Amino acid sequence: MLEAYSDESGIHDSVVVFALAGYVAPADEWEKFASKWLSMLERQEIKEFHTSDCEAGRGELEGCSRERRDELIARLVEQ
């Protein structure tokens, strides 16, 4: 069985660009990925990762330096 994950950006009235991305993989691969992803978030002491919050230094990443946020993105991408 295959599972998909997708996300969009740019659905607000004031935005002129819409983007959609997605990934498809076998269900067991998603389970492996989810386990690694959640472990990485736990090591970074965050519950959820939202790129928009990371870029703006909001939410759980409020007060984090740009360097710390860039490092977080690099580590998450490695997963």
Z-matrix of the N, CA and C atoms (Angstrom, degrees):
N
C 1 1.440
C 2 1.525 1 108.94
N 3 1.319 2 115.94 1 137.29
C 4 1.462 3 121.94 2 176.27
C 5 1.518 4 109.99 3 -99.11
N 6 1.331 5 115.29 4 146.93
C 7 1.460 6 121.87 5 173.83
C 8 1.518 7 107.69 6 -125.72
N 9 1.321 8 115.35 7 153.31
C 10 1.464 9 120.17 8 -179.13
C 11 1.515 10 110.34 9 -127.34
N 12 1.313 11 115.33 10 150.20
C 13 1.444 12 123.31 11 172.13
C 14 1.517 13 105.91 12 -127.96
N 15 1.322 14 116.28 13 133.19
C 16 1.463 15 119.55 14 176.75
C 17 1.524 16 109.48 15 -140.03
N 18 1.308 17 115.22 16 158.14
C 19 1.464 18 121.28 17 179.15
C 20 1.517 19 107.45 18 -149.03
N 21 1.311 20 114.35 19 150.76
C 22 1.462 21 120.07 20 -179.75
C 23 1.512 22 110.37 21 -124.22
N 24 1.313 23 114.72 22 163.16
C 25 1.450 24 122.15 23 174.59
C 26 1.522 25 107.33 24 -148.28
N 27 1.314 26 115.91 25 142.82
C 28 1.456 27 119.65 26 175.57
C 29 1.508 28 114.67 27 93.32
N 30 1.321 29 117.78 28 35.63
C 31 1.468 30 119.43 29 179.93
C 32 1.529 31 112.54 30 -97.76
N 33 1.316 32 116.35 31 5.21
C 34 1.465 33 120.61 32 -178.56
C 35 1.526 34 110.37 33 -85.27
N 36 1.315 35 116.94 34 151.50
C 37 1.463 36 122.08 35 -176.14
C 38 1.525 37 114.05 36 -56.34
N 39 1.331 38 117.25 37 -35.30
C 40 1.463 39 120.12 38 -175.06
C 41 1.531 40 113.53 39 -82.45
N 42 1.314 41 117.88 40 -2.16
C 43 1.463 42 121.69 41 -176.66
C 44 1.533 43 110.27 42 -96.49
N 45 1.340 44 115.74 43 137.33
C 46 1.464 45 119.50 44 -178.75
C 47 1.530 46 112.77 45 -101.54
N 48 1.336 47 117.16 46 -4.88
C 49 1.456 48 121.13 47 -178.91
C 50 1.524 49 108.85 48 -123.26
N 51 1.309 50 115.66 49 135.35
C 52 1.458 51 122.14 50 176.21
C 53 1.525 52 108.29 51 -116.54
N 54 1.327 53 117.01 52 136.13
C 55 1.461 54 121.12 53 178.27
C 56 1.521 55 109.63 54 -129.80
N 57 1.311 56 115.82 55 143.11
C 58 1.451 57 122.08 56 177.07
C 59 1.521 58 107.54 57 -138.67
N 60 1.327 59 115.61 58 131.67
C 61 1.464 60 120.61 59 178.11
C 62 1.518 61 108.34 60 -133.49
N 63 1.310 62 115.56 61 154.35
C 64 1.448 63 118.33 62 178.99
C 65 1.511 64 112.20 63 -159.76
N 66 1.307 65 114.23 64 161.54
C 67 1.458 66 122.80 65 177.76
C 68 1.513 67 108.74 66 -132.94
N 69 1.319 68 116.33 67 142.79
C 70 1.460 69 122.26 68 177.03
C 71 1.523 70 106.71 69 -126.64
N 72 1.339 71 115.94 70 133.71
C 73 1.458 72 120.27 71 179.38
C 74 1.525 73 109.19 72 -155.58
N 75 1.328 74 116.95 73 161.77
C 76 1.458 75 119.94 74 174.70
C 77 1.536 76 110.39 75 -60.97
N 78 1.312 77 116.75 76 147.63
C 79 1.469 78 122.20 77 -175.97
C 80 1.526 79 112.11 78 -55.11
N 81 1.324 80 118.25 79 -40.68
C 82 1.463 81 119.44 80 -178.34
C 83 1.532 82 112.03 81 -66.88
N 84 1.323 83 117.68 82 -29.80
C 85 1.472 84 120.53 83 175.72
C 86 1.524 85 110.80 84 -68.48
N 87 1.335 86 117.19 85 -37.71
C 88 1.463 87 120.61 86 176.84
C 89 1.514 88 110.29 87 -62.73
N 90 1.334 89 117.29 88 -39.11
C 91 1.469 90 120.51 89 178.74
C 92 1.523 91 110.29 90 -61.72
N 93 1.328 92 117.63 91 -43.83
C 94 1.465 93 121.35 92 177.90
C 95 1.527 94 110.26 93 -62.75
N 96 1.329 95 115.19 94 -46.14
C 97 1.464 96 119.56 95 -179.67
C 98 1.527 97 111.07 96 -61.00
N 99 1.335 98 117.23 97 -46.94
C 100 1.467 99 121.51 98 -178.27
C 101 1.519 100 111.04 99 -59.21
N 102 1.315 101 117.05 100 -40.73
C 103 1.459 102 120.68 101 178.96
C 104 1.529 103 111.08 102 -62.39
N 105 1.327 104 116.47 103 -47.02
C 106 1.472 105 120.51 104 178.10
C 107 1.527 106 111.40 105 -63.34
N 108 1.336 107 115.74 106 -43.56
C 109 1.463 108 121.19 107 -177.80
C 110 1.527 109 110.80 108 -61.55
N 111 1.327 110 116.66 109 -48.14
C 112 1.459 111 120.44 110 -178.94
C 113 1.526 112 111.36 111 -65.37
N 114 1.317 113 117.18 112 -36.39
C 115 1.468 114 120.46 113 176.58
C 116 1.520 115 110.88 114 -63.87
N 117 1.336 116 116.02 115 -41.51
C 118 1.464 117 119.70 116 179.17
C 119 1.528 118 110.57 117 -64.66
N 120 1.327 119 116.70 118 -44.65
C 121 1.463 120 119.41 119 178.16
C 122 1.526 121 110.90 120 -59.88
N 123 1.326 122 116.45 121 -41.89
C 124 1.461 123 120.59 122 179.52
C 125 1.529 124 110.74 123 -62.37
N 126 1.324 125 116.97 124 -43.62
C 127 1.474 126 120.33 125 178.40
C 128 1.523 127 111.29 126 -62.69
N 129 1.331 128 116.38 127 -31.35
C 130 1.466 129 120.81 128 179.59
C 131 1.529 130 111.90 129 -87.23
N 132 1.336 131 115.66 130 -1.37
C 133 1.461 132 123.38 131 177.99
C 134 1.533 133 112.79 132 61.92
N 135 1.341 134 115.25 133 41.41
C 136 1.461 135 120.38 134 172.70
C 137 1.524 136 108.57 135 -130.24
N 138 1.322 137 115.82 136 151.87
C 139 1.468 138 121.02 137 -177.66
C 140 1.517 139 112.36 138 -92.68
N 141 1.325 140 116.43 139 -36.61
C 142 1.465 141 121.99 140 -179.42
C 143 1.515 142 108.81 141 -138.44
N 144 1.319 143 116.29 142 149.30
C 145 1.448 144 120.31 143 175.93
C 146 1.512 145 109.06 144 -117.86
N 147 1.322 146 115.16 145 125.31
C 148 1.462 147 122.25 146 174.22
C 149 1.526 148 106.76 147 -126.30
N 150 1.320 149 116.72 148 120.68
C 151 1.456 150 120.21 149 -177.80
C 152 1.522 151 111.83 150 -55.88
N 153 1.322 152 117.07 151 -40.99
C 154 1.477 153 119.20 152 -179.12
C 155 1.527 154 111.06 153 -61.84
N 156 1.318 155 117.82 154 -39.51
C 157 1.469 156 120.47 155 176.82
C 158 1.519 157 111.18 156 -67.27
N 159 1.323 158 116.10 157 -39.25
C 160 1.460 159 120.07 158 179.34
C 161 1.529 160 110.58 159 -63.72
N 162 1.313 161 116.62 160 -46.48
C 163 1.466 162 120.64 161 -179.35
C 164 1.529 163 111.95 162 -62.67
N 165 1.332 164 116.96 163 -37.20
C 166 1.462 165 120.94 164 -176.53
C 167 1.522 166 113.36 165 -93.10
N 168 1.339 167 117.72 166 -6.68
C 169 1.462 168 120.05 167 -177.32
C 170 1.522 169 111.75 168 67.66
N 171 1.339 170 116.28 169 40.75
C 172 1.468 171 121.61 170 -179.53
C 173 1.524 172 109.94 171 -110.43
N 174 1.328 173 114.62 172 178.33
C 175 1.459 174 121.04 173 174.98
C 176 1.514 175 111.21 174 60.06
N 177 1.314 176 115.91 175 -136.50
C 178 1.463 177 120.68 176 -179.29
C 179 1.525 178 112.57 177 -63.48
N 180 1.318 179 117.05 178 -17.99
C 181 1.464 180 120.46 179 -177.37
C 182 1.524 181 112.63 180 -100.90
N 183 1.324 182 116.31 181 11.17
C 184 1.466 183 120.10 182 177.28
C 185 1.523 184 109.14 183 -62.25
N 186 1.304 185 115.48 184 131.34
C 187 1.456 186 120.88 185 179.56
C 188 1.519 187 114.04 186 88.81
N 189 1.334 188 118.30 187 -8.10
C 190 1.467 189 120.85 188 177.47
C 191 1.528 190 109.38 189 -78.76
N 192 1.300 191 115.34 190 141.66
C 193 1.467 192 119.74 191 179.26
C 194 1.521 193 110.64 192 -68.10
N 195 1.330 194 116.01 193 160.05
C 196 1.460 195 121.70 194 175.68
C 197 1.526 196 109.81 195 -58.04
N 198 1.338 197 116.78 196 -40.88
C 199 1.460 198 121.18 197 179.47
C 200 1.534 199 110.97 198 -60.59
N 201 1.301 200 117.45 199 -44.83
C 202 1.474 201 122.02 200 179.49
C 203 1.525 202 110.62 201 -63.41
N 204 1.338 203 116.91 202 -41.32
C 205 1.462 204 120.53 203 -179.99
C 206 1.525 205 111.58 204 -68.41
N 207 1.331 206 117.16 205 -38.49
C 208 1.464 207 120.53 206 176.29
C 209 1.525 208 110.97 207 -64.76
N 210 1.327 209 116.10 208 -40.29
C 211 1.467 210 121.16 209 177.62
C 212 1.532 211 110.55 210 -62.38
N 213 1.316 212 116.84 211 -41.35
C 214 1.462 213 121.50 212 178.47
C 215 1.528 214 110.42 213 -61.06
N 216 1.316 215 117.21 214 -47.44
C 217 1.461 216 120.87 215 179.03
C 218 1.528 217 110.27 216 -59.07
N 219 1.313 218 117.13 217 -44.93
C 220 1.477 219 121.01 218 179.77
C 221 1.525 220 110.48 219 -59.12
N 222 1.304 221 117.60 220 -43.20
C 223 1.471 222 120.46 221 -179.44
C 224 1.524 223 111.51 222 -67.48
N 225 1.311 224 116.86 223 -39.82
C 226 1.461 225 119.53 224 -179.97
C 227 1.524 226 111.45 225 -67.91
N 228 1.324 227 116.93 226 -36.90
C 229 1.463 228 121.30 227 179.76
C 230 1.528 229 110.11 228 -66.14
N 231 1.330 230 117.21 229 -34.31
C 232 1.461 231 121.36 230 179.17
C 233 1.525 232 111.61 231 -61.66
N 234 1.311 233 117.06 232 -26.95
C 235 1.467 234 121.06 233 -178.76
C 236 1.495 235 109.42 234 -72.25
